[in-house]
Amino acid sequence: MAVLGIDIGGTKTIVAVADDGGRIIGQTRIDTPRDQGTAVVLTEIESALRRLMDETHTSQVQAIGIGCGGPLDRERGAILTAPNLPGWENLPLVDHFARAFGAPAYLDNDVTLAALGEACEGAGRGVDHFAYFNIGTGIGGGIIIDGRVYRGCGNAGEFGHQVILPDGPPCLCGRHGCLESLASGTSIARIARQLVILCPDSLILRLAGDGESISAAHVAQAAREDDPVAMNIMSETGTYLGLGVANVISVLNPRKVILGGGVITGAGDLLLDAIRETVRERAMPPLADDVEIVPAALGDQAGLIGAVYLAEMGNG
Amino acid sequence: MAVLGIDIGGTKTIVAVADDGGRIIGQTRIDTPRDQGTAVVLTEIESALRRLMDETHTSQVQAIGIGCGGPLDRERGAILTAPNLPGWENLPLVDHFARAFGAPAYLDNDVTLAALGEACEGAGRGVDHFAYFNIGTGIGGGIIIDGRVYRGCGNAGEFGHQVILPDGPPCLCGRHGCLESLASGTSIARIARQLVILCPDSLILRLAGDGESISAAHVAQAAREDDPVAMNIMSETGTYLGLGVANVISVLNPRKVILGGGVITGAGDLLLDAIRETVRERAMPPLADDVEIVPAALGDQAGLIGAVYLAEMGNG
């Protein structure tokens, strides 16, 4: 008996087969065929899993865990809308995979599952309560209390949509001044594209080739090579992230804050130091002293590992 | 057998005797002799309880629950510092009352206990998870999950010290731009004192007599009587409170937000409407739709009722 894990991202999807102890015995990564319609997406994920089952000599599936972005209806097992996956409205992921593999399937938010993955095998192991920030294209979060996911009414941990600057820039969510509008990978790239017009000598532009191609990764690389424009952007980003982290600390008083996602991986200590400094300055002393702010341990495997745990725990 | 409840405030202290079913059978209110040294405070609270025990024919005490403001060390049962009670450093409340009445005593934050009180007998009854805001002289909070207090490392729910305006006014906590610095009773009175200098015709000034005497209650009363300066202050206060509530909703996705404390009691719908409107505008739709924002039900009894429950539950 085996369990299947599926972590669906906007550009890549990772699928895995795990043994009944939850150990991943095979995994593969495919491009998410996001522009080819939802039927193609479901078929390609299913095919990738069947190939993987063949390779790992797996015939029977015990349960399936699925992670995906966007507001979900967990009870119906469907994506409601996925900002990064246009057209994926009301996609019944759970029904499809449950029927395809003849086993119960469970769906959860990909960042929530990354938090669960970090709780089970990563930087949150043995930590009774922590907050997990995923800082990538957008900013998501997850809350673990007593080793379990805290969901509130279903979508707790929307750390990216706390308001940090009441009169701040517009956010993709339709509001403005959200943390995501100020400090996500998308926001880092947007600010850099504006600044290189004024500072065309910036290393950022040389790394990216042209303004349109600038990504958060170029800004992080330029900052590591001491480019002043890039260092400025990263410092401001770190300050905003620090304010968001400080506010979550004021609410939850967690033992740890774990920071994951592409922007953190790319920028490393540059951002971590700025975040820690802002938290020291802006969070109340007993709460600021209680918390350890650490990078995530599992990289882009966290969501997949969380999906496997979700399958094992049956909606945990 | 009976349990004792003690709710120590900066100006008033309420004590109660409850039967072994948790029903309060007698209570009394004394001035907190905050300026006469801690020995006097402890003695007067003890005397009030002994008189109450006589009146209710109570001879044996099963447990004691104590609520007090300020960062606490719950394990040691002591107040660390209480901003509203100068000189109360390291006051061993638990030891004192446990010895005095020969029963185990338990200490918790007064706002946390008000949240527990609302959970057991007030607006949070039967609600699986909610956030409680206390908006008075300062702004505190409490979090209830599955009917129990969520404490994090001990001081979760510091809603008043989330940063709402990064460049905002100084806060008593030593930082700046905290919700408490923008929307507490203290802040309402401070803003009114400044504005009546520019607008000496404001009803606020007539109600208070002179600028120095202005309190949040005067501003609320003037706003109810359509004084434009007061209405402006209340509207801005409501917007800031709404931002704070929206941010807590983004983190916790609670079923309810319960609003208590003197400022809410005094201003009623004036503030509630502004808070609800801001939440609709600034919190993400699925989370904003999940939550009901309601006034607290127990008034200034919430903390006392929570203290009795704390005693019954033995540290809850």
HADDOCK unambig.tbl for C-alpha pairs under 7 A between the chains (distance, minus, plus):
assign (segid A and resid 129 and name CA) (segid B and resid 152 and name CA) 6.81 0.50 0.50
assign (segid A and resid 152 and name CA) (segid B and resid 129 and name CA) 6.79 0.50 0.50
assign (segid A and resid 152 and name CA) (segid B and resid 252 and name CA) 5.84 0.50 0.50
assign (segid A and resid 152 and name CA) (segid B and resid 253 and name CA) 4.94 0.50 0.50
assign (segid A and resid 152 and name CA) (segid B and resid 254 and name CA) 5.35 0.50 0.50
assign (segid A and resid 153 and name CA) (segid B and resid 253 and name CA) 5.67 0.50 0.50
assign (segid A and resid 153 and name CA) (segid B and resid 254 and name CA) 6.12 0.50 0.50
assign (segid A and resid 153 and name CA) (segid B and resid 255 and name CA) 6.32 0.50 0.50
assign (segid A and resid 153 and name CA) (segid B and resid 290 and name CA) 6.79 0.50 0.50
assign (segid A and resid 155 and name CA) (segid B and resid 253 and name CA) 6.21 0.50 0.50
assign (segid A and resid 156 and name CA) (segid B and resid 250 and name CA) 6.63 0.50 0.50
assign (segid A and resid 156 and name CA) (segid B and resid 251 and name CA) 5.56 0.50 0.50
assign (segid A and resid 156 and name CA) (segid B and resid 252 and name CA) 4.87 0.50 0.50
assign (segid A and resid 156 and name CA) (segid B and resid 253 and name CA) 4.65 0.50 0.50
assign (segid A and resid 157 and name CA) (segid B and resid 250 and name CA) 6.35 0.50 0.50
assign (segid A and resid 157 and name CA) (segid B and resid 251 and name CA) 4.56 0.50 0.50
assign (segid A and resid 157 and name CA) (segid B and resid 252 and name CA) 6.29 0.50 0.50
assign (segid A and resid 158 and name CA) (segid B and resid 250 and name CA) 5.01 0.50 0.50
assign (segid A and resid 158 and name CA) (segid B and resid 251 and name CA) 5.64 0.50 0.50
assign (segid A and resid 159 and name CA) (segid B and resid 250 and name CA) 6.27 0.50 0.50
assign (segid A and resid 159 and name CA) (segid B and resid 251 and name CA) 5.88 0.50 0.50
assign (segid A and resid 161 and name CA) (segid B and resid 250 and name CA) 6.44 0.50 0.50
assign (segid A and resid 162 and name CA) (segid B and resid 247 and name CA) 4.80 0.50 0.50
assign (segid A and resid 162 and name CA) (segid B and resid 250 and name CA) 5.88 0.50 0.50
assign (segid A and resid 163 and name CA) (segid B and resid 247 and name CA) 6.47 0.50 0.50
assign (segid A and resid 164 and name CA) (segid B and resid 164 and name CA) 6.51 0.50 0.50
assign (segid A and resid 165 and name CA) (segid B and resid 165 and name CA) 6.59 0.50 0.50
assign (segid A and resid 175 and name CA) (segid B and resid 282 and name CA) 6.38 0.50 0.50
assign (segid A and resid 247 and name CA) (segid B and resid 162 and name CA) 4.78 0.50 0.50
assign (segid A and resid 247 and name CA) (segid B and resid 163 and name CA) 6.46 0.50 0.50
assign (segid A and resid 250 and name CA) (segid B and resid 156 and name CA) 6.62 0.50 0.50
assign (segid A and resid 250 and name CA) (segid B and resid 157 and name CA) 6.33 0.50 0.50
assign (segid A and resid 250 and name CA) (segid B and resid 158 and name CA) 5.01 0.50 0.50
assign (segid A and resid 250 and name CA) (segid B and resid 159 and name CA) 6.26 0.50 0.50
assign (segid A and resid 250 and name CA) (segid B and resid 161 and name CA) 6.44 0.50 0.50
assign (segid A and resid 250 and name CA) (segid B and resid 162 and name CA) 5.89 0.50 0.50
assign (segid A and resid 251 and name CA) (segid B and resid 156 and name CA) 5.55 0.50 0.50
assign (segid A and resid 251 and name CA) (segid B and resid 157 and name CA) 4.54 0.50 0.50
assign (segid A and resid 251 and name CA) (segid B and resid 158 and name CA) 5.65 0.50 0.50
assign (segid A and resid 251 and name CA) (segid B and resid 159 and name CA) 5.88 0.50 0.50
assign (segid A and resid 252 and name CA) (segid B and resid 152 and name CA) 5.82 0.50 0.50
assign (segid A and resid 252 and name CA) (segid B and resid 156 and name CA) 4.85 0.50 0.50
assign (segid A and resid 252 and name CA) (segid B and resid 157 and name CA) 6.28 0.50 0.50
assign (segid A and resid 253 and name CA) (segid B and resid 152 and name CA) 4.93 0.50 0.50
assign (segid A and resid 253 and name CA) (segid B and resid 153 and name CA) 5.67 0.50 0.50
assign (segid A and resid 253 and name CA) (segid B and resid 155 and name CA) 6.18 0.50 0.50
assign (segid A and resid 253 and name CA) (segid B and resid 156 and name CA) 4.63 0.50 0.50
assign (segid A and resid 254 and name CA) (segid B and resid 152 and name CA) 5.35 0.50 0.50
assign (segid A and resid 254 and name CA) (segid B and resid 153 and name CA) 6.11 0.50 0.50
assign (segid A and resid 255 and name CA) (segid B and resid 153 and name CA) 6.29 0.50 0.50
assign (segid A and resid 282 and name CA) (segid B and resid 175 and name CA) 6.37 0.50 0.50
assign (segid A and resid 290 and name CA) (segid B and resid 153 and name CA) 6.78 0.50 0.50
